[in-house]
Amino acid sequence: MRPEVISEAIKNISEEYKLEALELHDQAKVSEITNMKRGMSKRLVGVGVAASLALALGITAYATDFFGIKQRDAAPGEKLTVEYQVEDKDGFSNEVVTYDKVSKYVSFEGPESCNKVEFLPSYLPAGYINEGFGDPTTWGAEPLQFFDANYNVYNIELYYTAQFGPDGFMFFEDEFRSVEEEQIGEYNALKMFGHREGDIDIPDGIESDDDTYYSYDDCYIILQHPDGYIFFLSGEDMGELEKIAQGLSVRATEGVVTYDPSANHQYYMVNGVG
């Protein structure tokens, strides 16, 4: 249920029932509130009932809280070890990777089972080149990667809260200059400005004349919908990403994605890998 629906429902509840609900919720606070001025009393009663309804309906992100986007910065020197399941010619095997430059974790609270969706961007930067991940002019559920006229890369990738479950998260190695929270349509969003630099890790035995140092400015927008799907947008221009985010059309399919305890639930996020 959407927060705006709950808010409208609360407005239509009579004062008598609001007072009764609040009395049942906390008898000790009723006398305190009724002794206040009428305007303040009505406002506090409304907040109390909203909280009570949110708890009764199992809603954990009502009002000022996000639908379930949680973020935290990594502690100084914190390392992350992830065990990936990889497939090769001999079948599946486990590969353990340790990341020692993790800067931020983003996790999600939401349904562990939901319908898959298809999406259609109504805006892409002028002069984009389709790189074969999907056709941005038709409905598709595959990740999209494209370039603008100046060959700046942009990415759109679709995730689900069911892919993360209670133990999963996105993680980043950017040094973040700012992280902003806002509402974009029906989505709660994180707008993240980051920077990465360092040495490129070239495997032993491979000769390369390329510059082995990199330095990138990264922009990200994470969009979470309460139905359980998540868009991850990355690129080099936040203005372009905002236009993409505001122009996404979505429709549900008959497919279902469900939390799989045995799957990988940790995702390394970087511009260029939507």
Secondary structure, 3 states (H helix, E strand, C coil): CCHHHHHHHHHCCCHHHHHHHHHHHCHHHHHHHHCCCHHHHHHHHHHHHHHHHHHHCCCCCCCCCCCCEEEEECCCCCCEEEEEEEEECCEEEEEEEEECCCCEEEEECCCCEEEEEEEEECCCCCCCCCCCCCCCCCCECCCEEEECCCCCEEEEEEEEHHHHHHHCEEEECCEEEEEEEEEECCEEEEEEEEEEEEECCCCCCCCCCCCCEEEEEEEEEEEECCCCEEEEEEECCHHHHHHHHHCEEEEEEEEEEECCCCCCCEEECECCEC
